[in-house]
Amino acid sequence: MTPPEKTSPTPASGERIEDVDVSTEMQGSFLEYAYSVIYSRALPDARDGLKPVQRRILFQMNEMGLRPDRGHVKSARVVGDVMGRLHPHGDTAIYDALVRMAQDFTMRVPLVDGHGNFGSLDDGPAAPRYTEARMQAAALALVESLDEDVVDFVPNYDNQLTQPEVLPAAFPNLLVNGASGIAVGMATNMAPHNLIEVAGAARHLLENPEATLEELMAYVPGPDLPTGGTIVGLDGIRDAYATGRGSFKTRAKVSIEQISARRTGLVVTELPYLVGPEKVIEKIKDGVNAKKITGIADVTDLTDRKNGLRLVIGIKTGFSPEAVLEQLYRLTPLEDGFSINNVALVDGRPQTLGLREMLRVYLDHRVEVVTRRSQYRLARRQERLHLVDGLLIAILDIDEVIQVIRSSDDTAQARARLIDVFDLSTLQADYILELQLRRLTKFSRIELEAERDKLRAEIAELEALLGDPARIRTQVGVELDDVAERFGTPRRTLLTEAGAQVKATAASRKAGAVSLEIPDAPTLVVLSTTGRAVRVDLPEGTEAPLPSTRRSKHDAILSAVRGTTRGELGAITSHGRLIRFTPVDLPSVPANSVQLAAGARINDYLGIDKKERVLGLVSLGAEVPIAIGTRQGVVKRVAPGGYPSRPDFEVIALKPGDEVVGVAQAGDRAELVFVASDAQLLHFSASQVRPQGVAAGGMAGINLSAKATVVFFGAVDPEDAVVVTISTPTETLPGTDPGRGKVSHFAEFPAKGRATGGVRSHSFLKGESALALAWVGPAPALAVTPDGAARTLPEAGAKRDASGTPLDAVVGSIGRAL
């Protein structure tokens, strides 16, 4: 059976129907659409670094007079004018582009000065009816000289108006602010750079057209992101600069700080490019809930407008902050990747550009701009000079000029007669006819002659500039330097090679995991006389920290005890309590440079009241008794071992009104020393004090005179010990008079029996009645102020009962060197 013949319906009157192949139509339409998106929306021009919508926004704002010295206007007004006159693609796209140019966390050099809520990394902006905008000074540098025929103008979408095809761009905006966009079949993603560095590289390429990539990278070593951070690994950057494609990793700027007395934290002050704090917090919470991230106690966002970004991540007790940070880099946006794809329009065609090519396209554009601007200015000055010459001719014979004009029947006749009589051009004759009589004075002639001379000089300069391409390139370089000086800022992003990873043991590597907990390793806990405590992790085979010089505050040592990172130590207070603690969360300092200034306040770390002072640290596992001396002269040695298992307990039963003044671990060979406020010093062998249990109240140590109290107690090795005493006038307020001090050798003081009065250690002058401070310990003795600053003591060797020498500054406490 033969199928019926296909027939087309009879067209209606006046209609025209054409048969078109669907595949051909789709192919052609798709190509037209793709070209429109590539050229008119998504990709920036390599010359000014702007997409069409951005260029139209800046041009229209300039036309509206929205300069930095004018007031802000509603963003909705800007959006409406741009959409109605130049960009008919919808208000949302225009406002999004306007907002992006105002965000200092997106643009390295913002081009729009926004007033109101222009969004953050985590939140969008307010509606355009609520925000206001005007141009930044840097945006003026992109549009300056537009009225001097420096670029071509093209019709707008409906051929009613004209708009610049490209902006003059006084700085390389494509490199400085970067760009991102998705077209059809291609995309662009460019990182921001530092204006000063880019201008330097452009200037070098201008002066050395054959400059190599290595030479340019000496000026531009890598991107400079608006939010700072750290770029890890530079190989991908060099690939991008060479080929236009590459990648790099950015890390947040994180410092390890003591956020409370007993807790270490990671403080984030800079995040990777386009990463917000809320995104980081969300990823951390997800990782903790999924048990992929361990060691995190809490996360607090303390970001505000005044102090900027501050994200505090608390670390659980016993976890290494460095290891936790490395884990966060791996599993959260604290480390983020950036893929560079330098696609931009060159002569209307998309091209992938390296660093040298981007600079070359920009410099060629600027050379053309300066050339066209100079040609325009030359033409305008030549035109003005032509008119000024005509005016000077008229002023020299003004009477005859007036007579010619008065005797003429009309303007055309007057023009013709002026041209014939004075040999003028038509332009000069018309200008004279339009001249106001007030311009014909003697002073006007002087002004015109000065203007003529100035115009001739400017014309000569412009002709010389246009006649020498080298001078044009020099002018471009001078203008680049000027704009870099005006708008350039120091580099924000740190460039580093690949970051170090957490070291893992062979067993943990084999298991595929790295322990985040701080290992239980040998350590030395050091407490300063000002109450600062640090942990010194001792490398394997190290007996003690290396000696440190007096370069930092708080370097007078009150106590130093060995232990392990997770082992228990004891702190004995002025109330006679022993508080157990582990040093795992104390700030760790290197063994070769112990800086007590970085330590935690021991009272805050242990959570005790400021009225209760920590007088010493002891090892609970040592087989050495703990020696304790009180203000009322009681001495006690606590037998080692058998301590209660409670977190804190009393180690001496104090009498009412008494308190502990000194603590030390003392074997039988040690010398126990008391120094009283009346300058009596008593020392005796520790073997004279029988060790007792923690509940005992001790025994008599020194026999005190009326109103005297103990100002120092300790245990010393007699071989190298010194005695430091300081007296101050009785009438002065404490801490106002430095007083008199002396340093004597301990060997000068004879030993006496326990419970005796001892011997005099300091002679008081008139007005002095008591010691303000005393200390006995190994030489050299170190003195500090109450806030930890170093102070100088007299040389050792004074007689034991001397009155001392005047001190140059107030001493708050004395201790030994580490």
C-alpha positions in Angstrom: 0.0 0.0 0.0 1.4 3.4 -1.0 1.5 6.0 1.8 -0.3 9.2 1.1 1.7 12.1 -0.3 2.8 14.7 2.3 1.5 18.1 1.6 2.1 21.4 3.3 -0.9 23.3 4.5 -1.9 26.2 2.4 -0.3 29.3 4.0 -2.6 32.1 5.0 -2.5 35.3 3.1 0.7 37.3 3.6 2.5 34.5 5.5 5.8 32.9 4.5 6.8 29.5 5.7 10.3 28.1 5.1 11.5 24.6 5.7 14.7 24.6 7.9 16.8 21.7 8.9 16.5 21.4 12.7 20.1 20.3 13.3 21.5 23.2 11.3 19.2 25.7 13.1 20.2 24.3 16.5 23.9 24.4 15.7 23.7 28.0 14.4 21.6 29.2 17.3 23.8 27.5 19.9 27.0 29.1 18.4 25.3 32.5 18.4 24.3 32.0 22.0 27.8 30.7 23.0 29.4 33.7 21.4 27.0 36.1 23.1 27.8 34.6 26.5 31.5 34.5 26.0 31.8 38.0 24.6 29.0 39.9 26.3 28.7 38.3 29.7 31.1 35.8 31.2 34.7 36.6 30.2 36.7 39.8 31.0 38.6 41.8 28.5 42.4 41.3 29.0 42.9 45.1 28.6 40.9 46.5 31.5 40.1 43.2 33.3 36.3 43.9 33.3 33.3 42.0 32.2 30.8 44.0 30.2 28.4 44.5 33.1 31.2 45.7 35.3 32.5 48.1 32.7 29.0 49.5 32.1 28.4 49.9 35.9 31.6 52.0 36.3 31.0 54.0 33.1 27.4 54.8 34.2 28.4 55.7 37.7 31.0 58.1 36.2 28.4 59.6 34.0 26.1 60.0 37.1 28.9 61.9 38.9 29.2 59.3 41.7 32.7 60.2 42.6 34.4 59.7 46.0 33.9 63.4 46.9 30.2 63.2 46.3 27.5 61.6 48.4 26.3 58.0 48.1 23.1 57.2 46.1 20.8 54.2 46.3 22.2 51.1 44.6 18.7 50.7 43.1 19.2 53.9 41.2 22.5 52.8 39.8 21.1 49.4 38.8 18.1 51.0 37.1 20.2 53.5 35.1 22.6 50.7 34.0 19.8 48.4 33.0 17.8 51.0 31.2 20.7 52.6 29.3 23.4 49.9 28.8 22.8 46.4 30.1 19.4 44.9 29.4 20.1 41.5 31.1 18.2 42.0 34.4 18.7 43.9 37.6 19.9 40.8 39.6 23.0 40.3 37.5 23.8 44.1 37.6 23.4 44.3 41.4 25.5 41.1 42.0 28.3 42.7 39.9 28.0 45.9 41.8 28.2 44.2 45.2 31.2 42.1 44.2 33.1 45.3 43.2 32.4 46.7 46.7 33.5 43.7 48.8 37.0 44.1 50.2 37.2 40.3 50.8 36.5 39.7 47.1 38.5 42.4 45.3 42.1 43.2 46.2 41.4 46.8 45.2 37.7 47.5 45.6 36.2 49.7 42.9 32.8 50.6 44.5 32.4 52.3 47.9 29.4 50.6 49.4 27.4 52.0 52.3 25.2 49.5 54.1 25.0 45.7 54.2 27.0 44.5 51.1 27.2 40.9 52.5 29.9 38.8 54.0 31.6 35.5 53.1 28.6 33.7 54.7 25.7 36.0 54.0 24.3 37.8 51.0 23.9 41.6 50.7 20.8 43.5 51.5 18.4 44.5 48.7 19.5 47.3 46.4 16.8 49.6 47.9 18.6 49.4 51.2 22.2 50.0 50.2 24.0 52.9 48.7 27.1 53.2 46.5 29.6 55.5 44.8 32.9 55.1 43.0 36.1 54.4 44.8 39.2 56.5 43.9 40.7 53.4 42.3 37.7 53.2 39.9 38.4 56.8 38.8 41.8 55.6 37.7 40.0 53.0 35.4 37.8 55.6 33.7 40.1 58.7 33.7 40.6 60.4 30.3 37.5 58.8 28.8 36.6 62.2 27.4 39.9 62.5 25.5 39.2 60.0 22.8 41.5 57.3 24.4 39.2 54.4 23.5 36.5 53.6 20.9 32.9 54.0 21.8 30.2 51.6 20.5 26.4 51.7 20.4 24.4 50.4 23.3 21.9 47.6 22.9 19.2 49.8 21.2 21.6 52.2 19.3 20.3 55.1 21.3 23.5 55.8 23.3 27.2 54.9 23.1 29.4 53.2 25.6 33.2 52.5 25.8 34.4 49.4 24.2 37.0 49.2 26.9 38.1 51.4 29.8 41.5 53.2 29.8 42.5 51.3 33.0 45.4 53.1 34.6 46.4 49.9 36.4 46.3 46.2 35.4 42.9 45.4 36.9 42.8 41.9 35.4 45.8 40.8 37.5 45.1 43.0 40.5 41.5 42.0 41.1 41.3 38.7 39.3 38.1 37.4 37.7 35.8 34.4 37.6 33.1 33.4 35.2 31.5 30.4 33.4 30.8 30.7 29.7 29.7 28.1 27.2 32.4 25.4 26.9 35.0 27.4 28.8 35.5 29.2 32.1 37.9 31.7 33.7 39.3 31.8 37.2 42.0 34.3 38.0 43.6 35.0 41.4 44.0 38.6 42.7 47.5 40.1 43.0 49.3 42.9 44.7 49.1 46.2 42.8 52.6 47.3 43.7 54.1 44.0 42.6 52.2 43.9 39.3 53.1 47.5 38.5 56.7 46.7 39.1 56.6 43.7 36.8 54.8 45.7 34.1 57.4 48.5 34.4 60.2 45.9 34.0 58.5 44.4 30.9 58.0 47.8 29.5 61.7 48.6 29.8 62.8 45.1 28.8 60.4 43.7 26.2 62.4 40.4 26.1 62.2 39.8 29.9 61.8 36.2 30.9 59.2 34.7 33.2 61.8 34.3 36.0 62.5 38.0 35.8 58.8 38.9 36.1 58.3 36.5 38.9 61.0 38.3 40.9 58.4 41.1 41.0 55.2 39.0 41.2 56.1 35.9 43.2 52.5 34.8 43.6 48.9 35.9 44.1 48.0 38.3 47.0 44.6 37.4 48.2 42.3 40.0 49.8 41.7 37.9 52.9 45.4 37.1 53.4 46.2 33.5 54.5 49.1 31.4 53.4 49.8 29.9 50.0 51.4 26.5 50.3 53.5 25.3 47.4 54.6 27.5 44.6 55.1 25.0 41.7 51.5 25.3 40.5 51.8 29.1 40.5 54.8 29.0 38.2 52.8 26.7 35.9 50.0 29.1 35.8 52.3 32.0 35.0 53.9 30.1 32.2 50.9 28.4 30.6 47.8 30.1 32.1 46.7 27.0 33.9 47.8 25.8 37.4 46.7 25.4 41.0 47.8 26.2 44.5 46.6 25.6 48.0 45.8 28.3 50.5 45.8 27.9 54.3 44.3 29.9 57.0 46.5 32.0 59.3 46.4 30.1 62.6 48.3 30.7 65.8 48.5 28.4 68.8 47.6 30.4 71.9 46.7 29.9 75.6 43.0 30.7 75.4 42.5 30.0 79.1 44.8 28.9 82.0 44.3 25.2 81.3 43.4 25.1 77.7 45.3 25.7 74.5 43.5 26.8 71.4 43.9 27.5 67.7 43.1 31.1 66.9 42.3 31.7 63.2 42.7 35.3 62.0 42.8 34.8 58.2 40.9 32.3 56.1 41.5 31.0 52.5 40.1 33.1 49.7 36.3 33.2 49.6 35.9 30.9 52.6 33.7 32.1 55.5 33.9 31.3 59.2 30.5 29.7 59.3 31.5 27.2 56.6 34.6 26.3 58.6 32.5 25.8 61.8 30.0 23.7 60.0 32.7 21.4 58.6 34.4 21.1 62.0 31.1 20.1 63.6 30.3 17.6 60.9 33.8 16.1 61.3 33.5 15.9 65.1 30.1 14.3 64.9 31.3 11.8 62.3 34.3 11.0 64.6 36.7 12.0 61.7 38.1 14.9 63.7 39.3 14.4 67.2 40.8 16.7 69.9 38.3 19.6 69.4 36.7 20.8 72.6 34.7 23.8 71.2 34.6 26.4 68.4 33.8 30.0 69.1 33.4 32.8 66.5 34.6 36.1 68.0 34.6 37.9 64.6 33.5 41.6 64.8 33.8 44.7 62.8 36.4 46.3 65.1 38.8 43.4 65.5 38.1 41.5 62.2 38.1 37.7 61.9 38.8 35.7 65.1 37.8 32.1 65.2 38.9 30.3 68.4 39.1 26.5 68.3 39.6 24.9 71.7 41.8 21.8 72.0 41.0 19.0 74.4 43.4 18.2 77.2 46.3 16.0 76.1 46.1 16.6 72.4 48.8 18.2 70.4 47.6 21.5 68.9 50.0 21.1 65.9 48.6 17.6 65.1 45.0 18.8 65.5 45.7 21.7 63.2 47.2 19.5 60.5 44.0 17.3 60.8 41.9 20.4 60.3 43.9 21.5 57.3 43.2 18.1 55.7 39.5 17.8 56.6 38.1 21.3 56.7 38.2 24.5 54.5 41.1 25.8 56.7 43.0 24.6 53.7 41.5 25.1 50.3 42.6 24.8 46.7 42.5 27.4 44.0 42.6 26.4 40.3 44.0 29.1 38.0 42.5 29.3 34.5 43.6 32.6 32.9 41.0 32.9 30.1 40.3 36.4 28.8 39.2 38.2 25.6 42.0 39.4 23.4 40.8 41.2 20.3 37.4 39.7 20.9 38.6 36.1 21.1 39.0 34.0 24.3 42.7 33.1 24.9 44.5 31.4 27.8 47.2 33.8 29.0 50.3 33.5 31.1 51.7 36.2 33.2 53.9 37.7 30.5 51.0 37.7 27.9 48.6 39.4 30.3 51.1 42.1 31.0 51.9 42.5 27.4 48.3 42.9 26.3 47.7 45.5 29.1 50.9 47.5 28.2 50.0 47.6 24.5 46.6 48.9 25.6 48.1 51.6 27.8 50.6 52.6 25.1 47.6 53.1 22.8 45.7 55.0 25.4 48.6 57.4 26.1 49.2 57.9 22.4 45.6 58.7 21.6 45.3 60.9 24.7 48.5 62.8 23.6 47.1 63.2 20.1 43.8 64.5 21.4 45.5 67.0 23.7 47.9 68.1 20.9 44.9 68.7 18.6 43.0 70.7 21.2 46.0 72.8 22.1 46.7 73.5 18.4 43.1 74.6 18.0 43.3 76.8 21.0 46.7 78.3 19.8 45.1 79.1 16.5 42.3 81.0 18.2 44.7 82.8 20.6 46.9 83.9 17.6 43.8 85.4 16.0 42.8 87.2 19.1 46.2 88.7 19.5 46.0 90.0 15.9 42.6 91.5 16.7 43.8 93.2 19.9 46.9 94.7 18.3 44.6 96.6 15.8 41.3 96.6 17.7 40.1 100.0 16.4 40.3 98.8 12.8 38.6 95.5 13.7 35.7 97.4 15.3 35.5 99.7 12.3 35.4 96.7 9.9 32.6 95.0 11.9 30.6 98.3 12.3 30.8 99.0 8.6 29.6 95.6 7.5 26.0 94.9 6.6 25.7 91.5 8.2 27.8 88.8 10.0 28.8 87.0 6.7 30.2 90.3 5.3 32.0 91.0 8.5 33.5 87.6 8.5 34.7 87.9 4.9 36.2 91.4 5.4 38.0 90.2 8.6 39.5 87.3 6.7 40.6 89.6 3.9 41.9 92.5 5.9 43.7 90.6 8.7 44.6 87.4 6.9 42.6 85.3 9.4 41.0 81.9 9.1 37.3 81.3 9.2 37.5 79.9 12.8 39.5 82.9 13.9 37.1 85.3 12.3 34.1 83.7 13.9 35.8 83.6 17.3 36.5 87.4 17.1 32.9 88.1 16.1 31.7 86.2 19.2 34.2 87.9 21.4 33.0 90.0 24.4 34.3 93.5 24.7 35.6 92.9 28.1 38.2 90.6 26.6 39.8 93.4 24.7 41.5 95.1 27.6 45.3 95.5 28.1 45.3 92.8 30.8 43.6 90.4 28.5 46.4 90.9 26.0 48.9 90.0 28.7 46.9 86.9 29.6 46.7 85.8 26.0 50.4 86.2 25.4 51.1 84.1 28.5 48.6 81.5 27.3 50.1 81.5 23.8 53.6 80.8 25.3 52.3 78.0 27.5 50.4 76.4 24.6 53.5 76.5 22.4 55.5 74.8 25.1 52.9 72.1 25.7 52.6 71.5 22.0 56.3 71.1 21.6 56.3 68.6 24.5 53.4 66.6 23.1 55.0 66.5 19.6 58.2 65.3 21.1 56.3 62.7 23.1 54.4 61.4 20.0 57.5 61.5 17.9 59.4 59.1 20.2 57.9 55.7 21.1 60.4 55.3 23.9 59.1 58.4 25.6 55.6 57.1 25.4 56.6 53.9 27.1 58.4 55.9 29.8 55.2 57.9 30.3 53.2 54.7 30.7 55.8 53.5 33.3 55.6 56.8 35.3 51.8 56.6 35.4 52.0 53.0 36.6 54.3 54.0 39.4 52.0 56.8 40.4 48.9 54.7 40.6 50.8 52.0 42.5 51.9 54.6 45.0 48.3 55.9 45.4 46.4 52.7 45.7 49.0 50.0 46.5 49.1 48.3 49.9 51.5 45.8 51.5 51.3 42.1 50.6 48.7 40.3 52.7 49.3 36.6 51.7 52.3 34.7 52.8 54.0 32.5 50.2 55.6 29.3 51.5 56.8 26.0 50.0 54.9 22.8 50.9 54.0 22.7 54.6 55.5 20.3 57.0 53.3 17.4 58.0 52.8 15.8 61.4 55.6 13.4 62.1 54.3 9.8 62.5 56.0 6.8 64.0 56.7 3.8 61.8 53.9 1.9 63.5 51.3 4.6 63.0 52.3 5.1 59.4 51.7 1.4 58.8 48.4 1.6 60.5 47.5 4.6 58.4 46.9 7.0 61.2 48.8 9.5 63.2 48.2 9.9 67.0 47.0 13.4 67.8 47.7 13.0 71.6 50.8 14.5 73.2 53.1 11.6 74.1 54.1 11.0 77.7 57.7 12.1 77.3 60.3 13.5 79.8 59.7 17.1 80.6 60.8 19.9 82.9 58.1 22.2 84.4 59.5 25.6 85.2 57.8 28.2 87.5 58.9 31.8 87.6 58.9 34.0 90.7 56.2 36.0 89.0 53.9 33.0 88.7 54.4 32.0 85.1 54.7 28.3 84.3 55.9 26.6 81.1 56.6 23.0 80.0 60.0 22.2 78.5 59.8 19.0 76.5 63.3 17.5 76.7 64.6 15.8 73.6 65.9 12.3 74.0 69.3 12.3 75.7 68.9 15.9 76.9 69.7 16.3 80.6 68.6 19.9 81.0 67.6 23.0 78.9 70.4 25.0 77.5 71.3 28.1 79.6 69.3 31.1 78.5 70.5 34.7 78.5 68.5 37.6 80.1 66.6 38.5 77.0 63.0 38.1 78.2 60.9 39.0 81.2 60.0 36.6 84.0 63.3 34.8 83.9 63.8 34.5 87.6 63.1 30.9 88.5 61.1 30.0 91.7 60.9 26.2 91.0 61.8 23.7 88.4 60.8 20.0 88.6 61.3 17.0 86.3 58.5 14.7 85.3 56.7 13.5 82.3 54.1 15.2 80.1 51.2 13.2 81.4 52.6 12.4 84.9 51.4 14.0 88.1 53.1 16.9 89.8 52.3 18.8 93.0 52.0 22.5 93.6 52.2 23.7 97.2 50.5 26.9 98.2 50.8 29.5 100.9 47.7 27.9 102.6 49.6 24.6 103.1 47.7 22.8 100.3 49.3 20.4 97.8 47.4 20.5 94.5 47.9 17.7 92.0 48.1 18.6 88.3 49.5 17.3 85.0 51.6 19.6 82.9 50.2 18.4 79.5 48.3 21.7 78.9 51.0 24.0 80.0 52.5 26.1 77.2 55.4 24.3 75.6 58.7 26.1 74.9 61.8 24.8 73.2 64.6 23.5 75.3 67.2 25.8 73.8 65.3 29.0 74.5 63.1 28.9 77.6 60.9 32.0 77.5 58.9 32.3 80.7 57.0 35.3 79.2 55.0 32.7 77.2 53.9 30.8 80.2 50.5 30.4 81.8 49.7 32.1 85.1 49.9 29.2 87.6 47.0 30.5 89.7 44.7 30.5 86.7 46.0 27.2 85.5 45.3 25.5 88.8 42.0 27.5 89.4 42.9 28.9 92.8 42.2 32.3 94.3 44.7 35.1 94.0 45.0 35.4 97.8 46.6 31.9 97.7 50.1 31.8 96.2 51.9 28.9 94.7 55.3 28.7 96.4 56.9 25.7 94.7 56.4 22.6 92.6 57.3 19.1 93.7 57.6 15.6 92.2 55.1 13.2 93.8 57.1 10.2 92.7 60.5 11.3 94.1 61.9 9.6 97.2 62.9 12.9 98.6 61.0 14.6 101.5 59.2 17.9 101.0 60.6 20.7 103.3 58.1 23.4 104.3 58.8 26.6 106.3 56.1 29.0 107.7 56.0 32.7 108.5 55.9 31.9 112.2 59.1 29.9 112.0 57.8 26.3 111.8 59.6 23.8 109.7 58.4 20.4 108.5 59.6 17.7 106.2 56.9 15.6 104.7 57.7 11.9 104.3 57.7 10.9 100.6 55.0 8.5 99.3 51.7 7.7 100.9 50.0 10.9 99.8 46.2 11.0 99.8 44.7 10.3 96.4 42.5 13.4 96.5 43.1 16.2 93.9 44.3 18.5 96.7 45.1 18.0 100.4 46.9 19.8 103.3 50.5 18.9 103.8 50.9 20.8 107.0 48.6 21.7 109.9 49.0 25.5 110.1 48.3 27.4 113.3 45.9 30.3 113.2 47.4 33.3 111.4 50.3 31.3 110.0 51.1 30.6 106.4 53.7 28.8 104.3 56.6 31.1 102.9 58.8 28.5 101.3 58.9 25.0 99.8 61.7 22.7 98.6 62.4 19.0 98.2 65.3 18.4 100.6 67.3 15.3 101.3 69.3 14.8 104.5 72.4 16.5 103.1 70.6 19.8 102.2 70.8 22.9 104.3 67.5 24.4 105.4 67.6 28.2 105.6 65.4 30.7 107.4 65.7 34.5 107.0 63.6 36.7 109.3 62.4 40.2 108.8 64.8 41.5 111.4 67.7 40.2 109.2 68.4 37.1 111.3 69.6 34.1 109.2 69.6 30.6 110.4 70.6 27.5 108.5 70.9 23.9 109.7 71.1 20.4 108.3 67.9 19.0 107.0 68.7 15.8 108.8 67.8 17.6 112.1 64.1 17.6 110.9 62.5 14.2 111.1 60.0 13.5 108.2 56.4 13.4 109.3 53.0 12.6 107.8 50.8 15.1 106.0 48.6 15.6 109.1 51.5 16.8 111.3 52.1 20.4 112.2 55.9 20.4 112.0 58.4 21.6 114.6 60.2 24.8 115.6 62.5 26.0 112.9 63.8 29.4 114.0 63.5 31.3 117.2 62.0 34.6 116.2 62.2 37.9 118.2 59.1 39.9 119.0 57.3 41.2 115.9 59.7 39.4 113.5 58.4 37.0 110.9 60.0 34.7 108.4 60.5 36.4 104.9 62.4 33.5 103.3 62.6 29.7 103.6 64.4 27.3 101.4 66.8 24.4 101.0 70.2 25.0 99.4 73.5 23.3 98.5 76.1 25.3 100.5 78.8 25.0 97.8 77.7 27.8 95.4 74.9 29.5 97.3 74.6 33.3 97.8 72.4 35.3 100.2 70.5 38.4 98.9 69.0 40.9 101.3 67.2 44.1 100.6 66.1 46.7 103.1 63.9 49.8 102.6 63.1 52.8 104.7 60.2 52.1 107.2 58.3 55.3 106.4 58.1 54.7 102.6 55.2 52.9 100.9 56.1 49.4 99.6 57.3 49.4 96.0 58.2 53.1 95.9 61.8 53.1 97.2 64.4 50.7 95.7 66.1 50.5 99.0 69.6 49.1 99.7 70.7 45.6 98.7 73.7 43.3 99.1 74.8 39.9 97.9 76.9 37.8 100.2 78.4 34.3 99.9 76.5 31.7 101.9 79.8 30.4 103.3 80.0 33.6 105.4 77.2 32.5 107.6 77.9 29.9 110.3 75.4 27.1 110.9 73.4 27.0 114.1 71.2 24.5 115.6 67.5 24.2 114.8 65.2 26.4 116.9 67.9 29.0 117.6 68.0 32.7 116.5 70.7 32.4 113.8 73.1 35.3 112.9 72.7 38.8 111.5 72.6 39.0 107.7 72.1 42.7 107.2 72.8 45.9 109.1 70.0 48.5 109.1 70.7 52.2 108.6 68.8 55.0 110.2 65.1 54.8 109.2 65.3 51.1 108.4 63.9 48.4 110.7 63.1 45.3 108.5 64.0 43.5 105.4 61.7 44.0 102.4 63.1 41.0 100.6 65.5 38.1 101.1 66.6 35.1 99.1 69.1 32.3 99.4 70.0 30.1 96.5 72.6 29.1 93.8 74.5 31.9 92.1 73.8 33.9 90.1 70.7 35.5 91.7 68.3 37.1 89.3 66.0 40.0 90.3 62.9 41.1 88.5 60.2 43.7 89.0 56.6 42.7 89.9 55.8 42.7 86.2 58.8 40.5 85.4 61.3 43.0 83.9 64.9 42.3 84.7 66.8 44.3 87.4 70.4 44.3 88.4 71.8 43.3 91.8 75.1 44.3 93.4 78.1 42.1 92.8 78.5 39.1 95.2 81.1 39.3 98.0 79.6 41.8 100.6 80.2 41.1 104.3 77.4 39.2 105.9 76.4 42.0 108.2 77.0 44.9 105.8 74.2 47.5 105.1 74.3 47.1 101.3 74.4 49.6 98.5 71.6 51.7 97.0 69.6 49.9 94.2 68.7 51.7 91.0 65.2 50.2 90.7 62.5 48.5 92.8 62.9 44.7 93.0 59.7 42.6 93.2 61.2 39.1 93.6 64.4 37.2 93.3 65.1 33.7 91.9 67.7 31.6 90.4 68.8 31.1 86.8 67.6 28.1 84.8 
